[in-house]
Amino acid sequence: MQRRHLLGALAAPAFLPGLARAQEAWPSRPITLLVPWAPGGSNDVVARLVAPILSERLGQSVVVENRAGGGGSIGMGMVVRARPDGYTLLVSSASNHVFHALVSPDLGYDVREVLAPVAMMVDVPNVLAVHPGLGVTNVQELLVKIRETQGGMSFGSSGTASSNHLAGELFRMMSNTEMVHVPYRGGGPVATDLMAGTIPMAFMNLPTVVGPAQSGRIRIIGVGTAERVRIRPDIPTIAEQGLPDYSVRSWTGLFAPRGTPEPVVARLAEEMRRALDSDVVKSRLTALASEPIWMNPAETGAFVRREFERWGPVVRAANISTGG
């Protein structure tokens, strides 16, 4: 009897550490928020805004890591392949999560199947902006100019298959006009060329153009949201200017590898809700011309499915591909 107890005691260290790891409370080590875009973009700003609050609430460091490239697919793929343990999360956008996925059938996976929705976070309004020298102040005046332009008017966006690109394609299709897409590598270069008059018009994120618009170097003539933006109610929607049902949302959401334990997902969703509801985050988002739009995991999943259903036909009709 004594010998059996002794053998059991000697064998215990071999399996107890593994058992402890399996039963450890989450989180017990740092968490990574992976942003699949370069530093400074709207997703990166949002991630760095909520990370300190999540860290305080969860009792562990929350680190933001940028892995840009491939229209967001490189960083997204890293999260897809990560262990589903709640320690590697994706701060995703409409551009990489829906639009790039739709135009890139060679991704090798369906984001709806391999990534678990955690929470919707922020809504960033898209706007239609023009160079002041174009001489238009509203959508109807712009449509007249576009139809007078031989071969179609050029419009800039932050890149092929970005939310800004799709905003332009939807505008072209709904207005039955000819337009030529000019892709850039980010919103900054678009704003620079628009201010210089190199391109006459562009579809952009509102935070990118607030400053230039206030100084008169860019003129915003319409916002792409279904309703006027609360922080800029003076900007009419594109829908109310003759294109009913026009609506484009550029959003940021939180996702985890499929298989992440449901209690972990639920905890992350709740802590994200608290973070977005904090005064410091709300005031900062207002300054960035963005809105918190928290949704729980089920609502986030349903929202993403609706986005795929809505934009799939637009992508096919516009014949958009990652090569152009």
C-alpha positions as CSV (number, residue, x, y, z in Angstrom):
1,M,0.0,0.0,0.0
2,Q,2.8,2.4,0.9
3,R,4.7,1.5,-2.2
4,R,1.6,2.3,-4.4
5,H,1.3,5.7,-2.8
6,L,5.0,6.4,-3.3
7,L,4.8,5.5,-7.0
8,G,1.8,7.7,-7.4
9,A,3.6,10.6,-5.8
10,L,6.6,10.1,-8.1
11,A,4.5,9.9,-11.2
12,A,2.4,13.0,-10.4
13,P,4.8,15.7,-11.7
14,A,4.8,14.1,-15.2
15,F,1.1,14.9,-15.8
16,L,0.0,17.6,-13.4
17,P,1.6,20.5,-15.3
18,G,-0.3,19.4,-18.5
19,L,-3.5,19.0,-16.5
20,A,-3.0,22.5,-14.9
21,R,-2.5,24.0,-18.4
22,A,-5.7,22.4,-19.6
23,Q,-7.7,23.7,-16.7
24,E,-6.1,27.2,-16.4
25,A,-8.4,30.1,-16.2
26,W,-8.5,32.4,-19.3
27,P,-6.7,34.7,-19.7
28,S,-3.4,33.6,-18.0
29,R,-1.0,35.3,-20.5
30,P,-0.8,38.2,-22.9
31,I,-3.4,38.5,-25.7
32,T,-2.6,39.7,-29.2
33,L,-4.9,41.8,-31.3
34,L,-3.7,41.3,-34.8
35,V,-4.4,44.1,-37.3
36,P,-4.0,43.0,-40.9
37,W,-3.1,46.6,-42.0
38,A,-0.2,49.0,-41.6
39,P,0.0,51.2,-38.5
40,G,-2.0,54.4,-38.6
41,G,-5.2,53.2,-40.4
42,S,-8.6,53.2,-38.8
43,N,-8.4,49.6,-37.7
44,D,-5.1,50.1,-36.1
45,V,-6.3,53.3,-34.3
46,V,-9.4,51.5,-32.9
47,A,-7.3,48.5,-31.8
48,R,-4.8,50.7,-29.9
49,L,-7.7,52.7,-28.4
50,V,-9.4,49.7,-26.8
51,A,-6.3,47.6,-26.0
52,P,-5.4,49.4,-22.7
53,I,-9.0,49.1,-21.5
54,L,-9.2,45.4,-22.3
55,S,-5.9,44.9,-20.6
56,E,-7.1,46.5,-17.4
57,R,-10.4,44.6,-17.5
58,L,-8.8,41.2,-18.3
59,G,-5.8,41.5,-16.1
60,Q,-3.4,40.6,-18.9
61,S,-1.4,42.6,-21.4
62,V,-3.3,43.2,-24.7
63,V,-0.8,43.8,-27.5
64,V,-1.5,45.2,-30.9
65,E,0.4,43.6,-33.7
66,N,0.4,44.8,-37.4
67,R,0.8,42.3,-40.2
68,A,0.0,44.1,-43.4
69,G,-0.1,42.8,-47.0
70,G,-2.3,41.0,-49.5
71,G,-5.3,43.3,-48.9
72,G,-5.4,42.2,-45.3
73,S,-5.2,38.5,-46.2
74,I,-1.7,37.9,-44.7
75,G,-2.7,38.9,-41.2
76,M,-6.1,37.3,-41.5
77,G,-4.5,34.0,-42.5
78,M,-2.3,34.1,-39.4
79,V,-5.3,34.3,-37.1
80,V,-7.1,31.6,-39.1
81,R,-4.1,29.3,-38.5
82,A,-3.7,30.3,-34.8
83,R,-4.7,28.0,-31.9
84,P,-8.3,28.7,-30.9
85,D,-7.5,29.5,-27.3
86,G,-8.5,33.1,-27.1
87,Y,-5.0,34.5,-27.2
88,T,-4.8,35.5,-30.9
89,L,-7.6,37.7,-32.2
90,L,-8.3,39.5,-35.4
91,V,-9.3,43.2,-35.7
92,S,-10.9,42.9,-39.0
93,S,-12.5,45.4,-41.5
94,A,-15.1,45.3,-44.2
95,S,-12.3,45.7,-46.8
96,N,-10.4,42.5,-45.9
97,H,-13.1,40.5,-44.3
98,V,-15.8,40.8,-47.0
99,F,-14.6,42.7,-50.1
100,H,-11.2,41.2,-50.5
101,A,-12.5,37.7,-49.6
102,L,-15.1,38.1,-52.4
103,V,-12.6,39.0,-55.1
104,S,-10.0,36.4,-53.9
105,P,-11.3,32.9,-54.5
106,D,-7.8,31.5,-54.0
107,L,-7.6,32.4,-50.3
108,G,-8.1,28.7,-49.6
109,Y,-10.8,29.2,-46.9
110,D,-14.2,30.9,-46.3
111,V,-13.8,33.5,-43.6
112,R,-17.4,32.7,-42.5
113,E,-16.4,29.2,-41.6
114,V,-12.9,29.6,-40.2
115,L,-13.3,32.7,-38.1
116,A,-15.7,33.0,-35.1
117,P,-17.5,36.4,-34.7
118,V,-16.8,38.0,-31.4
119,A,-18.1,41.6,-31.6
120,M,-18.8,44.4,-34.0
121,M,-16.9,47.5,-32.9
122,V,-16.9,50.6,-35.0
123,D,-18.7,52.1,-38.0
124,V,-16.6,54.5,-40.1
125,P,-18.6,56.6,-42.6
126,N,-17.7,56.6,-46.3
127,V,-18.0,59.9,-48.1
128,L,-18.0,61.1,-51.7
129,A,-15.6,64.0,-52.0
130,V,-14.5,66.2,-55.0
131,H,-11.9,68.8,-55.8
132,P,-13.4,72.2,-55.3
133,G,-12.2,73.2,-58.9
134,L,-14.7,70.7,-60.3
135,G,-17.4,73.2,-59.6
136,V,-20.0,70.9,-58.1
137,T,-21.7,71.1,-54.7
138,N,-24.0,68.1,-54.7
139,V,-24.5,64.7,-56.2
140,Q,-26.9,65.8,-59.0
141,E,-24.4,68.4,-60.2
142,L,-21.7,65.7,-60.1
143,L,-23.8,63.3,-62.2
144,V,-24.2,66.0,-64.9
145,K,-20.4,66.4,-65.0
146,I,-19.8,62.7,-65.1
147,R,-22.1,62.2,-68.0
148,E,-20.4,65.1,-69.9
149,T,-17.0,63.5,-69.4
150,Q,-15.8,61.6,-72.5
151,G,-14.9,58.0,-71.4
152,G,-16.1,58.5,-67.9
153,M,-14.8,60.4,-64.9
154,S,-12.0,59.0,-62.8
155,F,-12.5,58.3,-59.1
156,G,-9.9,57.4,-56.5
157,S,-10.1,54.9,-53.7
158,S,-7.8,53.5,-51.0
159,G,-7.3,50.3,-53.1
160,T,-8.9,47.6,-55.2
161,A,-11.6,45.7,-53.3
162,S,-11.6,48.3,-50.5
163,S,-14.8,49.6,-49.1
164,N,-14.1,52.9,-50.9
165,H,-13.7,51.0,-54.2
166,L,-17.0,49.2,-53.7
167,A,-18.6,52.5,-52.7
168,G,-17.6,53.9,-56.1
169,E,-18.7,50.8,-58.0
170,L,-22.1,50.9,-56.3
171,F,-22.5,54.6,-57.1
172,R,-21.6,53.9,-60.8
173,M,-24.1,51.1,-61.1
174,M,-26.9,52.9,-59.3
175,S,-26.4,56.1,-61.3
176,N,-25.9,54.3,-64.6
177,T,-22.8,56.3,-65.4
178,E,-19.4,55.6,-66.7
179,M,-16.6,55.9,-64.2
180,V,-12.9,54.8,-64.1
181,H,-11.4,53.4,-60.9
182,V,-8.0,54.7,-59.8
183,P,-6.7,52.5,-56.9
184,Y,-4.2,53.9,-54.4
185,R,-2.3,52.4,-51.5
186,G,-4.3,53.9,-48.6
187,G,-6.5,56.9,-48.0
188,G,-3.6,59.3,-47.5
189,P,-2.3,59.3,-51.1
190,V,-5.9,59.6,-52.3
191,A,-6.4,62.7,-50.3
192,T,-3.1,64.2,-51.5
193,D,-4.0,63.7,-55.2
194,L,-7.6,64.9,-54.7
195,M,-6.3,68.1,-53.0
196,A,-3.9,68.6,-55.9
197,G,-6.6,68.1,-58.5
198,T,-4.9,65.0,-60.0
199,I,-8.2,63.2,-59.6
200,P,-11.5,65.0,-59.7
201,M,-13.4,62.8,-57.2
202,A,-12.9,60.0,-54.6
203,F,-14.7,57.8,-52.2
204,M,-13.0,57.9,-48.9
205,N,-13.4,57.4,-45.1
206,L,-14.7,60.5,-43.4
207,P,-11.9,60.7,-40.8
208,T,-9.4,61.0,-43.7
209,V,-11.0,64.1,-45.2
210,V,-12.3,66.0,-42.2
211,G,-9.2,68.2,-42.0
212,P,-8.8,69.0,-45.7
213,A,-12.6,69.6,-46.0
214,Q,-12.5,72.2,-43.1
215,S,-9.6,74.0,-44.9
216,G,-11.5,74.1,-48.2
217,R,-9.0,71.9,-50.1
218,I,-11.6,69.1,-50.5
219,R,-15.4,69.4,-50.8
220,I,-17.5,66.6,-49.3
221,I,-20.8,66.4,-51.2
222,G,-22.3,63.2,-49.7
223,V,-22.0,60.6,-47.0
224,G,-22.5,56.9,-47.8
225,T,-24.4,56.0,-44.7
226,A,-28.2,55.3,-44.8
227,E,-28.8,58.2,-42.5
228,R,-26.9,61.4,-41.8
229,V,-23.9,61.1,-39.6
230,R,-24.6,62.3,-36.0
231,I,-21.4,64.2,-35.7
232,R,-21.7,65.8,-39.2
233,P,-25.4,66.2,-39.7
234,D,-24.7,69.0,-42.2
235,I,-23.5,66.5,-44.8
236,P,-26.5,65.1,-46.8
237,T,-26.5,61.4,-47.6
238,I,-26.0,60.2,-51.2
239,A,-29.3,58.3,-50.9
240,E,-31.3,61.5,-50.3
241,Q,-29.7,63.1,-53.3
242,G,-31.3,60.9,-55.9
243,L,-29.9,57.4,-55.2
244,P,-32.4,55.8,-52.8
245,D,-31.1,52.8,-50.9
246,Y,-27.4,53.7,-51.5
247,S,-25.5,52.7,-48.4
248,V,-21.9,51.6,-47.7
249,R,-20.5,50.8,-44.3
250,S,-16.8,50.7,-43.5
251,W,-16.7,48.8,-40.2
252,T,-14.3,47.2,-37.8
253,G,-15.0,44.0,-35.9
254,L,-13.3,41.5,-33.6
255,F,-13.0,37.8,-34.6
256,A,-11.3,34.7,-33.2
257,P,-10.2,31.4,-34.7
258,R,-13.1,29.0,-35.1
259,G,-13.2,26.6,-32.2
260,T,-12.4,29.2,-29.5
261,P,-14.3,28.2,-26.4
262,E,-17.7,29.9,-26.2
263,P,-17.1,31.3,-22.6
264,V,-14.0,33.0,-23.9
265,V,-15.8,34.5,-26.9
266,A,-18.7,35.7,-24.6
267,R,-16.2,37.3,-22.1
268,L,-14.4,39.1,-25.0
269,A,-17.6,40.4,-26.4
270,E,-18.8,41.7,-23.1
271,E,-15.4,43.4,-22.3
272,M,-15.4,44.9,-25.8
273,R,-18.9,46.3,-25.1
274,R,-17.6,47.9,-21.9
275,A,-14.6,49.3,-23.6
276,L,-16.6,50.9,-26.4
277,D,-19.0,52.4,-23.8
278,S,-16.2,54.1,-21.9
279,D,-16.2,57.9,-22.1
280,V,-12.6,58.0,-23.3
281,V,-13.2,55.7,-26.2
282,K,-16.5,57.4,-27.2
283,S,-14.9,60.9,-27.1
284,R,-11.9,59.7,-29.2
285,L,-14.1,58.0,-31.7
286,T,-16.2,61.2,-32.1
287,A,-13.0,63.1,-32.8
288,L,-12.2,60.5,-35.5
289,A,-15.7,60.9,-37.0
290,S,-16.5,57.3,-36.2
291,E,-19.3,55.6,-34.2
292,P,-19.3,52.6,-31.8
293,I,-21.7,49.9,-33.1
294,W,-21.2,47.0,-30.7
295,M,-23.0,43.8,-31.6
296,N,-22.8,40.4,-29.7
297,P,-21.3,37.3,-31.4
298,A,-24.6,36.1,-32.9
299,E,-25.5,39.6,-34.2
300,T,-22.0,40.0,-35.6
301,G,-22.2,36.7,-37.5
302,A,-25.5,37.6,-39.0
303,F,-24.3,41.0,-40.0
304,V,-21.3,39.6,-41.8
305,R,-23.5,37.1,-43.7
306,R,-25.7,39.9,-44.8
307,E,-22.6,41.8,-46.0
308,F,-21.6,38.9,-48.2
309,E,-25.1,38.5,-49.6
310,R,-25.3,42.1,-50.5
311,W,-21.8,42.7,-51.9
312,G,-21.4,39.4,-53.8
313,P,-23.6,40.5,-56.7
314,V,-22.0,44.0,-56.8
315,V,-18.5,42.4,-57.1
316,R,-19.6,40.0,-59.8
317,A,-21.4,42.7,-61.8
318,A,-18.4,45.1,-61.6
319,N,-16.1,42.3,-62.5
320,I,-13.7,43.2,-59.8
321,S,-10.6,41.1,-59.2
322,T,-7.4,41.5,-57.1
323,G,-5.5,42.2,-60.3
324,G,-7.4,45.4,-61.2
